[in-house]
Amino acid sequence: MKKFLLLSFFTLSFVSFSQTIGLQTFATGFSSPVAIVNAGDSRLFVVQRGGAIRILNANGTVNATNFLTLTPSTIVSGGERGLLGLAFHPNYSSNGYFYVNYTRASDGATVIARYTVSNNPDVADANSGVVLLTIAQPFSNHNGGSLAFGPDGYLYIGMGDGGSGGDPSNYGQNINSLLGKMLRIDVDGGSPYAIPAGNPFAGTTPGADEIWAVGMRNPWKFSFDRLNGDLWIADVGQNAIEEINSAPLTASGLNYGWRCYEGNAIYNSSGCGPLANYTFPVAQYTHAESGGCSLTGGYVYRGTQYPNLYGKYLFSDYCNNRIGYLNTNSIVWTPNSFGGNIVSFGEDINGELYVAGISSGTISKLVDLSLATDDFQKKGLSMYPNPTQQSFTLKNSNLMDLNELHIFDSTGKKVLSQMIHGTELNEISVAQLTPGFYFVSVQEVNGAHFTSKLMVK
């Protein structure tokens, strides 16, 4: 029996807000990046749609050798197909297992496969692949693609409805199909996997054993709140509405409504049940009012660098290229658009967030640009004169081991970079900058960043 959660709907709001969210370019040169994942250490693993997984180090450098490369003989890529997801086993440090989601070269079917790292921690064993699950795809779009381990240790898989438009075969509501669902499997309990006992259709209960939740259209990114384990799912809409779903990890068997509902609006009522059968989104927005077209799910921020963002669910849209977050009873968008077509968020080991621009090939760090000068003052850093016209001096009273300085404009665009030293004084020229407010970020050799405001006259 389906559970019905009484959830209020969030309204859409375009407002200026105190914590101006910005993006700091962290690394460039990627080819169609679609996922950013950490393996429990300082590295980030960037998934490229064409089949490569590349390692992005904490200092912003990218390893020359790919962690893994899947060739065109294995995957078909382009559009909504390709290498789409990556998840590291919770015990990756001891067993070396990681899992990928890709569309198969021969027929476009979704494949969930396990690979193993080699003796070199920066290179996987390309011959270690073991296929766990294969799901036929009737069309080339709506493949979902994300997979992640939940706090319960099980592997969750987001599956689209099989594609075309309007879910013509009603896979989303068919409990005997794995399409249009959130799946959950136990990769440690069987060969190739086992079914967790808490799955709603497990055992003799009618329905596919792997299903965790029903009624998805195309879940493009889901995540778990690292504080309380809540599951957040971004489900891309059909023509008008994008929806954000959330539920406690213990809430099995929920029906999120597609194709009966797009968001909280009726889409196709044929064969649908009473309202109480469905779990409606905790937030939604329309294409008309947002300029968006395709939701990119993110994370609840649990990092420590930006306390103003703590506890907020952050996300984006492929078309309007704005960052949004949930604030009490409304969606708040950045007033500026960032470009690059944001298709993925990633969380590092410390809970700091990054985004991937698929068209720009850029990985950027999400930052709160409203930081006051306290960030500098607490570390014995200061800038003078401020405001300035031609240059300023960075004073490093505590002789921190600094190595880089970056300046960003109010949209988060990097406009100046300079290597600096751990000496007490560093002279920085800003003669090439136009008058306005900027944000100066300095970095220690260990990767820590500190930010303050600068005004150029």
Protein Blocks (a to p, Z undefined) as FASTA:
>chain_A
ZZddddddddddddddfblcddddfbghiahiabdcdehiabdcdddfklpacdddfkop
acfbdfbdcdfklpccehjbccfbdcddfklmmnopacdddddfklopacdddddddfbl
kbccfklpccfbdcddfbfghnljpacddfkopacddddehiajhilnommmmmkbcghi
acdddfklccfbdcdfklmkgcjbgcjfklmbghifbdghiaddfknopacdddddfklp
ccdddddfklghiaehiakbgcjbcfblghiacfklpccdfbdcdfklnopabdcddddd
fbfklmmlgoiacdddfklopacddehjaccddfbdeehiaabdcddfkopacdddfklo
pacddddfkbcfklmmmnopacdddddfkbccdddfkopacfbdcdddfkopafbdcddd
fbfbdcddfklpccdddddddddfkopacddddddZZ
